[in-house]
Amino acid sequence: MTVFSMHCWKNLRALLSALTFLFIGLAPLGVYAEGLIVKKAELVFNDDAYFLKADFDIDLNKSLEEALEKGISLNFLVDLEISRPRWYWVDEVIVTAHQNVRISYHALTRQYHFSSNNINLSFNTLSEARDQLKHIVDWKVFEHTAVKKGALYHAALRMKLDIKQLPKPLQVEALGTKEWDLSSDWFRFPLNP
């Protein structure tokens, strides 16, 4: 009887281990099925300044699409930090830059509007507006005098849905659900001026 129960216990443990491994392995797929990911980013030197070029992968869930169709603007905040590593202390932040990007829908014209610091565009479909949101091109981030030539710097970039820009009732709902939590992780890359 003891041998039988030990054999069943080992099989049960093996089965639980396999299921745990399976769920842990599939968990990242669920996290990235809908969301926001920085695919690539680079800082390009041109005309005595550094410009950001970045590509994002953005999937809006059903709640965000419905809110957009009801006339609620979705404001995104793009954050960029440039830091200089120090061996004796925490890294020194050299540059901090932010850019606001917005997608909105106007029912009267049946068009989606995209706006950023220097661009205002209209599109017939959400897919076209989202494609514009996926790419940041030629965002002037900082002057060349902020960094020293030959030094090593670390750049970090992220994009997130700015919940503070939502109407107050939706801000409360957004705090309680993951459907409104749309944010990328920090994407880190080197900068060698």
C-alpha positions, -999 to +999 in steps of 0.1 A: +000+000+000+028+024+008+046+017-024+014+024-044+009+057-027+045+067-031+043+059-069+011+080-072+027+108-053+057+109-077+034+109-107+013+137-092+044+157-085+057+151-120+024+162-135+022+194-113+058+202-123+050+198-160+019+220-157+038+247-138+065+247-164+039+249-192+021+279-176+053+297-168+065+292-204+032+304-218+028+334-195+050+358-215+029+351-246-002+363-228+016+394-215+028+404-250-004+394-269-018+429-262+004+458-252+032+480-261+068+470-269+097+491-280+111+472-310+141+494-318+155+529-311+184+550-320+197+585-316+210+601-348+233+631-348+224+658-373+227+696-374+243+699-340+216+679-323+205+644-316+172+631-330+153+600-319+141+573-343+121+546-327+097+518-336+070+504-313+046+474-315+012+486-302-019+465-297-049+483-284-073+460-265-111+461-271-117+485-242-093+511-255-107+508-290-143+512-277-133+542-256-117+558-287-148+552-308-169+569-281-148+601-285-122+596-257-087+607-267-059+583-259-028+602-249+006+585-248+037+597-231+071+589-246+100+592-221+137+593-229+165+595-205+202+598-212+225+589-183+263+587-178+275+556-159+296+562-128+314+535-109+313+553-075+277+563-074+244+560-093+243+569-129+241+607-136+210+616-156+222+640-183+190+645-204+153+638-197+128+644-225+091+638-229+068+639-259+030+637-258+013+618-286-025+616-290-050+596-310-086+607-311-117+599-331-142+625-344-176+610-351-188+639-372-160+635-397-156+598-391-118+603-389-091+594-365-067+622-356-031+618-347-012+646-331+022+651-315+044+681-308+048+691-345+025+668-365-013+668-369-027+641-393-061+627-401-068+590-411-099+571-422-091+540-401-078+532-367-052+509-383-037+539-402-036+561-371-020+533-351+007+528-378+016+565-374+018+560-336+042+531-340+070+552-355+088+582-340+109+599-366+132+630-362+122+640-327+148+665-316+158+654-282+189+674-271+217+696-284+251+680-290+266+701-261+248+680-235+271+651-241+309+648-244+325+633-274+341+599-268+322+592-235+298+563-230+262+571-222+231+549-217+198+558-233+164+545-220+131+548-239+096+539-230+060+547-241+029+545-219-007+554-220-011+586-200-039+578-176-038+613-161-051+627-194-083+605-193-116+619-180-118+616-142-143+587-141-121+567-164-090+575-143-106+557-114-116+527-136-081+526-152-065+523-117-085+492-110-081+472-142-053+460-164-072+468-196-060+504-192-025+496-182-007+500-215+030+506-210+063+494-224+093+484-204+123+506-206+143+499-237+180+505-231+206+511-257+241+527-258+250+562-270+286+569-281+289+605-293 
